[in-house]
């Protein structure tokens, strides 16, 4: 029976971040996720790496500073996945006054000494018409400021890959079904989706199950140290509302804010904040949420949205640490963690947000010092994520190298590879000399070499894995092409399973 230093339950951003941090310190790690990596909350965010400008109104300066520090760190550690995003904040005279916005943005720019993004500036329709042309004629003033944007699912995958590259074992489609404390260690029974259950031992366990944190703690017989508030956030994707690479931050009369962001040739709008009391496996946007987003956007934009404009939507449940008497929008997005030695060593993670996952993982793994007295310091702050560097080349240098080496590739296709995989694109492009080397063409820039790479290196199994989490090609891929892809994935998975069984028999 395999014995691990750490077994992590949950393949979201916090779980994968913990796996990467622990593996980099030399601990033996197993991560199990009952579905796909980043299949739930961690692929359902607003795709931002940001400090949380609105949290300044609630005097949550600690969280904002922490998040701003991490924003700069992630810009450096994952330049292919995290980039600067210009955001326009139009002034609505009936809402927050100009001086308040100016003061808030000044604080936002200067709260973190590590911030290297451009500072906010006041803009006017007459001098900067490109930012106001899509808006109604009543909006003539505002601010331009900067935050970070990311692909949340790919950032999570990058952490899972970093963990694996340093020895961690990553098991997707594998559930924890039973846990027993034996001699101050854990005896865990894991159930793969298509195989017999098996057992492993763990010196310690980390519950990073997000919205499922309480059911997992119940399985481990660990009491909850915090009460959780489950909040649903929904987003819609519509036909492109405007030209340009900038986003908009819109103020609502209920004091909430909503982002409007360029998204793979379309426009993404979100998010909502709705108390969630349903079944976690069945989450979707409600008509009321759609109306909420439409009404706000149609107040600001000249082009009026109608239901037929919706291309896609997604909803995720955020597990927030409950605060008695506070409205959902005012509950802190900060994280907490709790170590217990009863019935065996375990850490439970509560709350958190994509931006601060690395800091949370660092602090959580530091707690294991009591189990591993010679535990080294965290290395995640100085270790670029997979895809950021390759053979001494930085991502920026590799971009130039790839554009010259793969000059025969369609520039848009190459740019998609670079933004999705960074320098790891070399793993499936290195042997290609011309378009025919890319293999089967599935449609909309998807070729066999990329699909094979996703199956071999990124745990992809289904069409959803490939088209929605590891790429966003599902936005434009028709059903016939999806069926062709599904057949290919199935046949290749069967062939690989047969090969694995044959090799096992031979041994």
ROZA-428129 format. One line per field, with one value per residue (C-alpha): residue number from 1; x, y, z. Coordinates in steps of 0.001 Angstrom, whole numbers. Layout:
num: (NUM:...)
X: (X:...)
Y: (Y:...)
Z: (Z:...)
REM end
This chain:
num: (1:2:3:4:5:6:7:8:9:10:11:12:13:14:15:16:17:18:19:20:21:22:23:24:25:26:27:28:29:30:31:32:33:34:35:36:37:38:39:40:41:42:43:44:45:46:47:48:49:50:51:52:53:54:55:56:57:58:59:60:61:62:63:64:65:66:67:68:69:70:71:72:73:74:75:76:77:78:79:80:81:82:83:84:85:86:87:88:89:90:91:92:93:94:95:96:97:98:99:100:101:102:103:104:105:106:107:108:109:110:111:112:113:114:115:116:117:118:119:120:121:122:123:124:125:126:127:128:129:130:131:132:133:134:135:136:137:138:139:140:141:142:143:144:145:146:147:148:149:150:151:152:153:154:155:156:157:158:159:160:161:162:163:164:165:166:167:168:169:170:171:172:173:174:175:176:177:178:179:180:181:182:183:184:185:186:187:188:189:190:191:192:193:194:195:196:197:198:199:200:201:202:203:204:205:206:207:208:209:210:211:212:213:214:215:216:217:218:219:220:221:222:223:224:225:226:227:228:229:230:231:232:233:234:235:236:237:238:239:240:241:242:243:244:245:246:247:248:249:250:251:252:253:254:255:256:257:258:259:260:261:262:263:264:265:266:267:268:269:270:271:272:273:274:275:276:277:278:279:280:281:282:283:284:285:286:287:288:289:290:291:292:293:294:295:296:297:298:299:300:301:302:303:304:305:306:307:308:309:310:311:312:313:314:315:316:317:318:319:320:321:322:323:324:325:326:327:328:329:330:331:332:333:334:335:336:337:338:339:340:341:342:343:344:345:346:347:348:349:350:351:352:353:354:355:356:357:358:359:360:361:362:363:364:365:366:367:368:369:370:371:372:373:374:375:376:377:378:379:380:381:382:383:384:385:386:387:388:389:390:391:392:393:394:395:396:397:398:399:400:401:402:403:404:405:406:407:408:409:410:411:412:413:414:415:416:417:418:419:420:421:422:423:424:425:426:427:428:429:430:431:432:433:434:435:436:437:438:439:440:441:442:443:444:445:446:447:448:449:450:451:452:453:454:455:456:457:458:459:460:461:462:463:464:465:466:467:468:469:470:471:472:473:474:475:476:477:478:479:480:481:482:483:484:485:486:487:488:489:490:491:492:493:494:495:496:497:498:499:500:501:502:503:504:505:506:507)
X: (0:1332:2067:2035:3145:114:-3150:-5152:-8881:-10023:-8585:-9560:-7127:-6524:-5982:-3660:-1816:-1261:-92:2446:3757:4075:5721:8232:9243:9971:6899:5263:1847:-1331:-4197:-7581:-10416:-13805:-14306:-11850:-9204:-10897:-14250:-16342:-15753:-12205:-13391:-16417:-14846:-14712:-11227:-9540:-6414:-7285:-7093:-10831:-11354:-14794:-13444:-11843:-15339:-15614:-12181:-10812:-7377:-5505:-7206:-6774:-3067:-2497:-4315:-2446:888:-163:-1362:2151:3698:1467:2196:5826:5328:2841:3184:1442:-1623:-1837:-1732:-2607:-6178:-7186:-10565:-12848:-14909:-17602:-18880:-22582:-23340:-26158:-23760:-20273:-18970:-15893:-13725:-14547:-13619:-10407:-9463:-10276:-8222:-5295:-5310:-5712:-2653:-483:-1565:1001:4568:5043:2516:4062:884:78:-1613:-5279:-6145:-9206:-10594:-13168:-15236:-13780:-10135:-10580:-13675:-12730:-13644:-16990:-18308:-20019:-21661:-24810:-24356:-24968:-21666:-18806:-16314:-14650:-11375:-9029:-7211:-5494:-5945:-4949:-6821:-6325:-7751:-8755:-8944:-5577:-3984:-5310:-3979:-574:-389:-1416:1300:3871:2936:3204:6534:7891:6665:3030:467:-2656:-5810:-8858:-12273:-11364:-13463:-12647:-15283:-13957:-11439:-10185:-7573:-5107:-2060:-2241:-2275:-5073:-6241:-8134:-10296:-10403:-12891:-11910:-14783:-13997:-11903:-11924:-11489:-8067:-6487:-3605:-2106:-1470:530:-1709:-4673:-5774:-9448:-9493:-12943:-14292:-18108:-17899:-15659:-18312:-19242:-15540:-14945:-17922:-16336:-13096:-14951:-13453:-15674:-16099:-14098:-16086:-19640:-19792:-22064:-22499:-22905:-23695:-22014:-23165:-21750:-23032:-21169:-22810:-21999:-19241:-20527:-17616:-14182:-11024:-9115:-10334:-12969:-15653:-16553:-20195:-21721:-25178:-27742:-27458:-23767:-22549:-20261:-20306:-17496:-17841:-14759:-13515:-13668:-12369:-14095:-17198:-18052:-18283:-20524:-20563:-20888:-23998:-24138:-27020:-27382:-27206:-29140:-29603:-27761:-24100:-24050:-26834:-25854:-27055:-27930:-31493:-33763:-33551:-29745:-29922:-32344:-30096:-27090:-29092:-30720:-27385:-25552:-28446:-28278:-24678:-24352:-25965:-26353:-29211:-28909:-31698:-31925:-30868:-27459:-26429:-23806:-22945:-23297:-21725:-22369:-20118:-20603:-18168:-17717:-17413:-16704:-20016:-20217:-23350:-25485:-23551:-25083:-23627:-21881:-20119:-18782:-15001:-13463:-10475:-9400:-8771:-7279:-7347:-4962:-6100:-4337:-7608:-8458:-5260:-3326:-5453:-5843:-9184:-9226:-12085:-12932:-10333:-10218:-8223:-5888:-4631:-4384:-562:-382:-3039:-1183:2074:479:-1383:1704:3691:1276:2752:5953:4499:4408:7600:10023:12617:10097:11863:10508:8074:9590:6504:7454:10643:9459:7751:4683:4896:4863:6653:10220:11887:15552:16692:14208:11666:8128:8758:11896:10113:7305:9804:11531:8218:7034:10202:10370:6668:6266:4176:1487:-1503:-534:-3852:-3444:122:-966:-3656:-1067:1243:-1451:-2812:393:3228:6555:4906:3517:6948:6035:3561:4922:8616:8215:5958:7379:4177:403:-28:2114:-630:-2729:-6502:-8311:-11373:-12414:-11898:-8132:-8253:-5802:-4811:-1427:-3072:-5758:-3139:-1109:-4156:-4893:-1296:-171:-3265:-5657:-8253:-10820:-14045:-15107:-15869:-12315:-10858:-13327:-14240:-11590:-8367:-9481:-12575:-13181:-16603:-17796:-17516:-17452:-20566:-22221:-21018:-17396:-17903:-19217:-16125:-13906:-15823:-15360:-11632:-11234:-13106:-11093:-7774:-8678:-9587:-6319:-4334:-6171:-5465:-1798:-1542:-3180:-849:2241:1002:525:3979:5553)
Y: (0:3430:5860:9611:12531:14513:13536:16484:16260:18643:19607:23259:26164:25815:22055:22213:25155:23139:20141:22278:23934:20632:18808:21621:21191:17506:15990:12966:14136:12596:14785:13278:15076:13449:15125:17011:19493:22904:21424:23402:26763:27178:27363:29523:32807:36201:35246:38069:38282:41393:43066:43568:47308:47228:45623:48969:50267:47613:48531:45081:46581:43457:41310:43928:44411:40665:40222:43100:41622:38271:39905:41183:37863:35912:38346:37307:33568:32940:35637:33409:33001:36295:39630:43261:44280:47943:48609:51590:52731:55133:57649:57529:60845:59351:56860:57127:60690:61400:62239:58895:56962:58950:58330:54631:54145:56090:53753:50744:51779:52443:49956:47447:48629:45721:47057:47659:48152:51626:54022:54989:58173:60310:60047:62068:61278:64195:63156:59352:58640:54974:54176:56001:55300:52036:53770:55884:59587:60551:58949:61337:60881:58036:56391:54008:51632:48266:44829:41302:38812:35060:31781:30341:26704:26836:28495:25627:23083:24782:24221:20581:20150:21825:19431:16426:17640:17543:14062:14472:11911:13537:11414:12817:11123:9642:10137:9763:7306:6247:7534:5945:7142:4353:4960:8720:8310:8147:5012:6302:4402:5993:5133:5744:6295:3199:932:-926:1033:1033:2221:4534:5777:9420:11058:14080:15138:18499:19174:21600:20608:24163:24122:20456:21232:20254:16848:15953:17029:14894:11927:12590:13088:16562:19353:22524:25432:27963:28188:28560:30761:29337:32074:31475:33699:33543:34881:35194:35392:37463:38589:41201:44463:46654:46728:46945:44960:46953:45896:47898:47988:48967:50272:49025:50849:48067:49071:45906:46015:43953:43436:43475:41831:40858:37070:35023:37183:37655:39645:38175:39777:38975:38249:37917:37209:34934:32792:29128:26392:23834:20735:21456:19105:21097:24741:27055:30677:31724:34010:36549:36636:37079:39983:41516:41513:42643:45553:46861:46490:48040:51051:51736:50528:51929:48456:46789:43124:40628:36969:35789:37419:34848:32446:30692:30978:29433:29461:28581:28417:30344:29021:32145:32231:33319:36637:37119:40051:40856:40961:38449:41173:42413:39056:38914:36818:36094:32577:30646:27266:25102:22345:19534:16428:14661:11997:12273:15228:17276:20784:22209:25135:27622:30241:31997:33391:32627:35596:34557:30788:30729:32619:30359:27227:28527:29211:25910:23818:25780:24293:20867:21832:20093:16811:17341:19292:19704:21014:23425:26900:27374:27726:28815:32513:31777:28896:29904:27908:25456:27331:30421:29391:26727:25837:29209:31168:33396:33376:36633:35207:31980:33930:35426:32070:30300:32947:32458:28656:28076:30768:28317:28241:30568:33490:33369:29652:30110:32951:30725:28036:30575:32082:28667:26714:29228:27517:24105:24458:23224:19785:19153:21490:20520:17634:19583:21076:21843:21906:18228:17323:18658:15589:15343:18659:18717:22310:25865:25600:22252:19641:16170:17120:19439:16890:14165:16523:17357:13676:12692:15683:17425:14645:15449:12733:14322:16974:19347:18886:19840:22444:24366:24013:23510:25740:27825:26326:25131:28689:28156:24391:22854:19648:17510:18441:17824:14347:13651:14787:12681:9557:10238:10760:7531:5435:6843:6291:2659:2142:3625:1484:-1631:-677:-92:-3445:-5215:-3628:-4546:-8166:-8262:-7052)
Z: (0:-973:1856:1168:3284:2114:449:-886:-1531:-4247:-7626:-7643:-7477:-3718:-3853:-6861:-5305:-2129:-4170:-6032:-2862:-980:-3905:-4397:-744:-1328:294:-1313:-2504:-3846:-5045:-5821:-7578:-8074:-11459:-13675:-12581:-12124:-13131:-10625:-8892:-10223:-13832:-13033:-11942:-13653:-14939:-13035:-10911:-8945:-5603:-5321:-5672:-4043:-853:-14:742:3443:4868:4017:3390:4426:1794:-926:-214:-79:-3377:-5051:-3954:-5408:-8627:-9302:-8299:-10703:-13524:-13071:-12425:-15248:-17935:-20492:-18283:-16380:-18175:-17551:-18358:-18850:-17221:-17767:-14791:-16100:-13629:-12838:-11176:-9096:-7525:-6027:-6482:-8592:-5568:-3945:-7083:-7426:-3786:-4009:-7165:-5711:-2719:-5016:-7031:-3998:-1337:-2628:-3138:-5548:-8036:-11474:-13497:-14907:-12519:-12827:-14692:-15262:-18811:-20776:-23848:-25796:-25268:-25236:-27374:-27948:-24347:-24427:-27943:-26873:-23888:-23720:-24451:-20803:-19765:-20486:-17651:-15825:-14921:-16662:-14333:-14601:-13093:-14055:-16248:-16438:-17639:-14259:-15378:-17113:-14072:-11966:-14472:-14436:-10685:-11081:-13719:-11488:-8685:-11007:-12407:-8857:-8059:-7042:-8142:-9609:-9775:-11556:-11575:-8200:-5071:-1396:-138:3252:5807:8983:11476:12330:14557:13976:10186:7633:5877:2846:390:-3061:-5784:-9425:-11843:-13928:-11725:-8443:-5197:-3594:-366:463:3692:4462:7221:6828:4727:3320:2717:-224:-1447:-1733:-1542:-521:2476:5044:3530:3328:6932:7961:6179:8061:11367:11706:13105:11059:12472:10411:9152:5381:3277:-209:-2820:-6479:-9030:-12651:-15902:-19440:-22739:-25481:-29001:-28961:-27478:-28549:-30149:-28088:-25481:-22493:-19966:-18164:-14496:-14020:-10803:-9879:-7772:-5146:-4685:-6410:-9424:-12600:-15121:-18908:-20416:-23910:-24120:-27072:-29680:-27544:-24403:-20895:-18262:-14529:-11785:-9650:-5894:-4908:-1799:-2806:-1021:-3797:-4948:-5645:-8634:-10317:-10702:-13456:-14061:-13215:-15284:-12452:-12728:-16499:-16059:-13402:-15737:-18777:-16975:-15763:-19078:-21005:-18680:-19681:-23279:-26398:-27869:-26042:-25150:-25754:-24725:-28185:-27689:-25059:-26434:-23188:-19429:-16364:-12651:-9746:-5998:-3827:-275:1871:5584:7097:8946:11039:9996:6826:3366:916:-1071:2057:3264:2978:215:2433:3344:6533:7343:10434:11511:13760:15022:15864:14806:12705:11265:8848:7469:6390:3960:4138:1509:-606:-4138:-7270:-6795:-3362:-3900:-3798:-497:991:-135:1325:4716:4769:3962:6560:9132:8382:10209:13242:11281:9261:11502:8714:6205:3794:3080:214:-3245:-5194:-5109:-7079:-9259:-12517:-13423:-16348:-19635:-18306:-19216:-21340:-21749:-20468:-22577:-20872:-22221:-24075:-25685:-26546:-28235:-30684:-31159:-31846:-34304:-36325:-36042:-36754:-39404:-41438:-38742:-38947:-36657:-34762:-34120:-32888:-30604:-29124:-28453:-26822:-24609:-23581:-23100:-23114:-23695:-23178:-26706:-27752:-26390:-29203:-31885:-31815:-34285:-36660:-39859:-41790:-41347:-42224:-39198:-36911:-37715:-37791:-38192:-35957:-36757:-35458:-34952:-33119:-34409:-33299:-31839:-29333:-28401:-27895:-25723:-23598:-23054:-22354:-20281:-18908:-17847:-20554:-21190:-22444:-24932:-22051:-20756:-24138:-25390:-22238:-19542:-21522:-24375:-25046:-28498:-27379:-28011:-31767:-32398:-33976:-32761:-35688:-34989:-31281:-32088:-34209:-31359:-28832:-30983:-31274:-27534:-26813:-29271:-28116:-24459:-25213:-27100:-24241:-21669:-23753:-24028:-20269:-19566:-22015:-20445:-16973:-18060:-19631:-16397)
REM end
